[in-house]
Amino acid sequence: MKNLARNLTDVFGAGCLGGLLNSLTVWLFGAIGLTAALGVKIAPGLTVPWLYPRIVWGGIWGILFLLPILRQSIFLRGILYSLGPTIVQLFIIFPIKANKGVMGLDLGFATPVFVIFFNAVWGVIAALWLRFVGGRDL
């Protein structure tokens, strides 16, 4: 039981860190105008109401790291697990919750590419945190 609690804490923390760095990346790309330069209307403000749920959901998605898949490749593991939040954002959040069209295409044609990239940041950071800072793989 103690081991399960530690594992859950580790993956949630790793996911939260991934969520923070994912969010900072999204914000930075918008702040410097990179997304706009490529025709995508994603430029959030760096506010607590925007940031907080992204960090918490990053932690929740971090639970995927309990799955024993691709343990030999931390990079591929992070990329693979990042597909979960990517699919949800492209096919549920954008069209249903945000009314931005399927895959967020109302925000710009390149939106899916940015979403894949931003979520890959989450996955790779979370995986690296578990490997190098946590000192172990789950």
C-alpha positions as CSV (number, residue, x, y, z in Angstrom):
1,M,0.0,0.0,0.0
2,K,2.9,2.3,0.9
3,N,4.5,1.6,-2.5
4,L,1.2,2.4,-4.4
5,A,0.8,5.7,-2.5
6,R,4.4,6.6,-3.4
7,N,4.0,5.7,-7.1
8,L,0.7,7.7,-7.3
9,T,2.4,10.7,-5.7
10,D,5.4,10.4,-8.1
11,V,3.4,10.2,-11.3
12,F,1.0,12.9,-10.2
13,G,3.9,15.2,-9.3
14,A,5.6,14.4,-12.6
15,G,2.4,15.1,-14.5
16,C,2.0,18.4,-12.7
17,L,5.5,19.5,-13.6
18,G,4.8,18.4,-17.2
19,G,1.6,20.4,-17.1
20,L,3.4,23.5,-15.8
21,L,6.1,23.3,-18.5
22,N,3.5,22.5,-21.2
23,S,1.6,25.6,-20.1
24,L,4.6,27.8,-20.0
25,T,5.5,26.7,-23.5
26,V,2.0,27.4,-24.8
27,W,2.0,30.8,-23.2
28,L,5.6,31.6,-24.5
29,F,4.7,30.6,-28.1
30,G,1.7,32.9,-27.9
31,A,3.6,35.8,-26.1
32,I,6.4,35.9,-28.7
33,G,3.9,35.6,-31.5
34,L,5.0,32.3,-32.9
35,T,1.6,30.7,-33.0
36,A,0.1,33.9,-34.6
37,A,2.9,34.0,-37.2
38,L,1.9,30.5,-38.2
39,G,-1.8,31.3,-38.4
40,V,-2.9,29.9,-35.1
41,K,-5.0,31.9,-32.6
42,I,-3.5,30.4,-29.4
43,A,-2.1,33.1,-27.1
44,P,-3.3,32.7,-23.6
45,G,-2.6,35.0,-20.8
46,L,-0.5,33.6,-18.0
47,T,-3.1,33.7,-15.2
48,V,-3.9,31.5,-12.3
49,P,-7.4,30.6,-13.6
50,W,-5.8,29.4,-16.9
51,L,-2.7,27.8,-15.4
52,Y,-4.2,25.9,-12.4
53,P,-6.5,23.4,-14.2
54,R,-3.7,22.7,-16.7
55,I,-1.3,21.7,-13.9
56,V,-3.9,19.6,-12.1
57,W,-5.0,17.8,-15.3
58,G,-1.3,17.3,-16.1
59,G,-1.0,15.5,-12.8
60,I,-4.1,13.4,-13.5
61,W,-2.8,12.4,-16.9
62,G,0.4,11.5,-15.2
63,I,-1.3,8.4,-13.8
64,L,-0.7,6.9,-17.3
65,F,2.9,6.5,-16.2
66,L,1.8,3.7,-14.0
67,L,1.2,1.6,-17.2
68,P,4.2,-0.7,-17.8
69,I,4.7,0.3,-21.5
70,L,8.0,1.3,-23.2
71,R,10.0,1.4,-20.0
72,Q,13.2,1.1,-22.0
73,S,12.7,4.4,-23.9
74,I,11.7,7.3,-21.7
75,F,11.4,9.6,-24.7
76,L,9.0,7.3,-26.6
77,R,7.1,6.6,-23.4
78,G,6.5,10.3,-22.8
79,I,5.4,10.8,-26.5
80,L,3.1,7.8,-26.4
81,Y,1.4,8.9,-23.2
82,S,1.0,12.5,-24.5
83,L,-1.3,11.1,-27.2
84,G,-4.0,10.7,-24.5
85,P,-4.4,14.4,-23.7
86,T,-3.9,15.2,-27.3
87,I,-6.8,13.2,-28.5
88,V,-9.0,14.5,-25.7
89,Q,-8.1,18.1,-26.5
90,L,-8.5,17.7,-30.3
91,F,-11.7,15.7,-30.3
92,I,-13.5,16.7,-27.1
93,I,-12.3,19.9,-25.6
94,F,-12.0,22.0,-28.8
95,P,-15.2,20.9,-30.6
96,I,-17.5,20.3,-27.6
97,K,-16.3,22.4,-24.7
98,A,-14.6,25.4,-26.5
99,N,-16.7,25.4,-29.7
100,K,-13.5,25.7,-31.8
101,G,-14.3,23.0,-34.3
102,V,-12.9,19.5,-34.6
103,M,-9.2,19.5,-33.8
104,G,-9.4,23.2,-33.0
105,L,-9.3,24.1,-36.7
106,D,-11.3,27.3,-36.1
107,L,-8.1,28.5,-34.3
108,G,-6.0,27.9,-37.4
109,F,-5.1,25.1,-39.8
110,A,-1.8,24.3,-37.9
111,T,-3.6,23.9,-34.5
112,P,-3.3,20.1,-34.3
113,V,0.5,20.3,-34.9
114,F,0.9,22.7,-32.0
115,V,-1.4,20.6,-29.8
116,I,0.7,17.5,-30.5
117,F,3.9,19.4,-29.8
118,F,2.7,21.1,-26.6
119,N,1.4,17.8,-25.2
120,A,4.7,16.1,-26.2
121,V,6.4,18.6,-24.0
122,W,4.2,17.5,-21.1
123,G,4.9,13.8,-21.8
124,V,8.7,14.1,-22.2
125,I,9.1,16.4,-19.1
126,A,7.0,14.1,-16.9
127,A,8.9,11.0,-18.1
128,L,12.3,12.7,-17.6
129,W,11.2,13.8,-14.1
130,L,10.4,10.2,-13.2
131,R,13.6,8.9,-14.6
132,F,16.3,11.4,-13.6
133,V,14.9,13.3,-10.6
134,G,12.9,10.5,-9.2
135,G,15.8,8.1,-9.8
136,R,13.6,5.3,-11.0
137,D,11.0,4.2,-13.5
138,L,7.6,2.9,-12.5
